[in-house]
Each structure stands twice: as C-alpha cells, then as structure tokens.
Amino acid sequence: MLRPLVAALVAVLSAGLAQAATPAQSPSRFVQDPYASTYRPIASGPVLIEHATVLTGTGQRLDNADVLLQGGKVVAIGHALQAPADATRIDANGKWVTPGIIDVHSHLGVYPSPGVSAHSDGNEMTGAVTANVWAEHSVWPQDPGFAAALAGGITSLQILPGSANLVGGRGVTLKNVPATSYQAMKFPGAPWGVKMACGENPKRVYGQKSGPATRMGNVAGYRAAFIDASEYLRKNGGKKAEAEPKKKRWWSGNGNGADSEKDTGGKRDLKLDTLAGAINGDIRVHIHCYRADEMTTMLDLAKEFGFKVAAFHHGVEAYKLADRLASEGVCGALWADWWGFKMEAFDGIQENIAIVDRPANSCAIVHSDSEEGIQRLNQEAAKVMAHAKLAGMDIAPERAIRWLTQNPAKALGILAETGTLEPGKMADVVVWNGNPFSVYAQAEQVYVDGARVYDRHDPSRQPVSDFMLGQGAAAQGGVL
C-alpha cells in the first residue's frame, strides 16, 4: 500500500487541483448549457505502469520510472513507486508513457465516415455569420473515426464547425470514449470555443451570394457582428459590462454608428449569445487563418472588441510573427508540412512549428484537421523535429510532446484537468511500444480517466462503433 505520508500528500494535491480545475460559474446567460455533459468515467481499479520512459508533458523526462493511476486520477510519477495490493501492474520496460494526445482541431462526428453528403454537417452555409449554431448538435458518436483516433493515442479532441463562414459557430471538447450521445462524450466543464475564419474560404463561399466577396468585406463583417454583440453585452450584462459600466464606445449612441446597433428588444439572440460570450471571456476564440498579415489584423480586431484569441489554426505563416504570438499568449495550432494547396497557403515552411515554439512562453500545437492525420499526430510532430534538426534546431522529445498534450490543453482551457502527467489530474495516458516520435511507434494501451479503453493486443478493448458492427452484420446477411 502507499506509505501514509505519500497518500496524505496525494490527497492534498488532488483536492487542490480539483478545486482549481472547477470553472468559476459565470453570472452571464451566454454560457448556460441546456445540453450539459453526462460523461462519467469508466470504473477501474488502480494501475501501476512500471519501468517506462515517461514524458510528463511538462518538459520533464524520467527514465525507468513508474506511473500510478487510481480513482481516475494520476496519483504519482516517480521511481520504485508502491501500489495497492490489488493494482494491475503493467511492465513497460522498453516502452514510453505520455499524457493522452489532444487534438485541438477535428471535424470527427460532424464530417464522419463514410464521407457522403448525408453526413456533411459541419458548415451551416446559410449566412456569413452563424455564431448561433453549435457543432455538438451535429456530432454523430458512431463515427468510426473516433475509434481510429483512439488507436493513435487521442484521448480528448475539440470538434469544430467548418471554415466556410466568418463565424462558423461553437466548437465542443469531447473525451474520446464510445458513447450513444455526444453529451456522454462531452468533456465536463470545458469551455466552448467559437470558430472564426479568415481569408479565402468565406469570400469564396459568399462572393457570389450576399457577400463578403473580399478580404476587406471579411473584416467589415467581423466588425459588424462584434458591434452588435458589444451592444447586446452592454444591455444584457456580463463581467466586462459590470466592470466598466460607464465606458463609452463610439457605437453607444453618440451619433457615430448608433443606427447600426442591433436592438433585440430584450429577446434572446443565440448568435449574439456566442459573440458576447467571447467578448466576456467565457468562450474561447479559435481562428482559421493562414497569412501573417491577416493574423495581425485579427489580433487588432480582438483588441478593438476586447476578446482574446486562444489559437490561430493552420497558420502556415505563423513563423513570421512567432514573437508576437508568444508575447500575447496566443497558440499556433499548425500542420507539420501542409502548404501550397491554395494561394494563402503558398508561403509555408516545414520549420513553422519549430520556429513558433522557440520564443519564451510560446504555445506551439500540432493539430490534424483530418480524419486520417488525427491517427498519427505523434508522427506529424516527428516530422517537425526532423526538419528542425536539418535547420540546426535539435528538439528533445520531452519538449515536443508538449505540442500534443500540454499546449492543446492550454488552448482549450482544460490544462487544469489534463494534458500533463501530474498528481490529481485526469489519468489520460498512452503507453507506446517505443519512442512515440519514431516511424515505428504504436500506441499499445490508452487510458481515459484511468480506464484502459484501448489495447492493441486485446480485441475486447478495441472499440468498434455501432455503425461498423451493423456493416459486419449486413455483410454476413444479418437483419438490421
């Protein structure tokens, strides 16, 4: 059994982290959730993973180390740990252990497999600003992509709307577990994100419709939407409105733009709820944006209206403003080497993530935006490491793992709960057959809240969606 002193210390740490992890209840109505999470961790006994190379996600590497999981939490990381008598012991000699991988940009469930028009539920292309829609209401939990991602070590992921619109709607963070409803996957207490998009996509989609048709039209559209949201926030209350009730803005009835205000007459507006929640700091802003000049424009837009950008996604030119991103606390959620497939993606380089990662306080992330790429994010990170080395930047595994765990958790607002292996955090853990940044790397076991939900060598712990089970029954002549 654990020594009494260690057990007491763990209890104190766990209680403190649990308290810190509980999000403050906002007095605003902008983030009330009528579709609350019903997720419950799978019951599991204690697990001791022994003699592994452990990357904690905090920048630390421990050789020949142990990780103790109990009660759905990480209890301890160290050498020669003692465990309860009933603990399952995993001999991880020669294996590596990391936090579960987190994908900050996924469309699983809203663009599920098979990719047919009946499954195309990610873009609400009925207006340039559709902040009223929530991606979670399109998520199909039977998407086979969730299980494929789990086999690649993905334990949490943000599902976003597509990028056709200036504001595409709210995203949702999920735990990657089999479930019947999306609420049963919904990460408890995780803040929503709102998806915005720069550049070519909105003007391509709306250029022949109602607009915008140009980049200047894009920016005018953002500003008009946030002007309405700022007035809605002022009228309906919120942290910023309460803190600065007398602050005068140019659209607040001084004759310069008052005609453009949207007066809802006290009626609730779902679109403005989301945008006001972003200004209020309750909803995190994620922006699909490629070019450095457009990223700077969006940072200035954020200052104009008082919201914060959590992360720029794709950002093939993020390396050009790595210092500014770091100084303003903005993450870059990027691909390892996608570039050149359209004009705004032309100036990408394969050292992008490594350069974004260099400044102090940086937040570089490897993301997928792909139902295939999500299955091998560890290898996408390895490509970055390889190209960085050719450029004279030698990046250690203990640093690179942060691109897949700690930094995406930070961008999603769930770092207090997951993303690193620390006592009191969720026991979201991957056991790899070797160095996860090797081309031969495979996730052998995946734990979510301490439960072994995937085992490469145990077919009974390889989840299969109901949809795929149905396909098997049909192939064998079964009745569906």
Stockholm file with secondary structure:
# STOCKHOLM 1.0

chainA/1-480         MLRPLVAALVAVLSAGLAQAATPAQSPSRFVQDPYASTYRPIASGPVLIEHATVLTGTGQRLDNADVLLQGGKVVAIGHALQAPADATRIDANGKWVTPGIIDVHSHLGVYPSPGVSAHSDGNEMTGAVTANVWAEHSVWPQDPGFAAALAGGITSLQILPGSANLVGGRGVTLKNVPATSYQAMKFPGAPWGVKMACGENPKRVYGQKSGPATRMGNVAGYRAAFIDASEYLRKNGGKKAEAEPKKKRWWSGNGNGADSEKDTGGKRDLKLDTLAGAINGDIRVHIHCYRADEMTTMLDLAKEFGFKVAAFHHGVEAYKLADRLASEGVCGALWADWWGFKMEAFDGIQENIAIVDRPANSCAIVHSDSEEGIQRLNQEAAKVMAHAKLAGMDIAPERAIRWLTQNPAKALGILAETGTLEPGKMADVVVWNGNPFSVYAQAEQVYVDGARVYDRHDPSRQPVSDFMLGQGAAAQGGVL
#=GR chainA/1-480 SS CCCHHHHHHHHHHHHHHHHHHSCCCCSSSTTCCTTCCCCCCCCCCCEEEEEEEEECSSSCEEEEEEEEEETTEEEEEESSCCCCTTCEEEECTTCEEEECEEEEEECTTTSCSSCCGGGCCSCCTTSSBCTTCBGGGGCCTTCHHHHHHHHTTEEEEEECCCSSSSEEEEEEEEECCCCSSSTTTBCTTCCCEEEEECTHHHHHHHTTTTSCCSHHHHHHHHHHHHHHHHHHHHHHCCHHHHHSTTCCCTTSSSSSSGGGCCCCTTCCCHHHHHHHHHHTTSSEEEEEECCHHHHHHHHHHHHHHTCCEEEEEECTTGGGGHHHHHHTTCEEEECSSCCCSSGGGTTCCTTHHHHHTSSTTCCEEECCCSTTGGGGHHHHHHHHHHHHHHTTCCCCHHHHGGGTTHHHHHHHTCTTTSSSCCTTSBCCEEEESSCTTSTTCCEEEEEETTEEEEETTCGGGSCCCHHHHHHHHHHTTCCC
#=GC SS_cons         CCCHHHHHHHHHHHHHHHHHHSCCCCSSSTTCCTTCCCCCCCCCCCEEEEEEEEECSSSCEEEEEEEEEETTEEEEEESSCCCCTTCEEEECTTCEEEECEEEEEECTTTSCSSCCGGGCCSCCTTSSBCTTCBGGGGCCTTCHHHHHHHHTTEEEEEECCCSSSSEEEEEEEEECCCCSSSTTTBCTTCCCEEEEECTHHHHHHHTTTTSCCSHHHHHHHHHHHHHHHHHHHHHHCCHHHHHSTTCCCTTSSSSSSGGGCCCCTTCCCHHHHHHHHHHTTSSEEEEEECCHHHHHHHHHHHHHHTCCEEEEEECTTGGGGHHHHHHTTCEEEECSSCCCSSGGGTTCCTTHHHHHTSSTTCCEEECCCSTTGGGGHHHHHHHHHHHHHHTTCCCCHHHHGGGTTHHHHHHHTCTTTSSSCCTTSBCCEEEESSCTTSTTCCEEEEEETTEEEEETTCGGGSCCCHHHHHHHHHHTTCCC
//
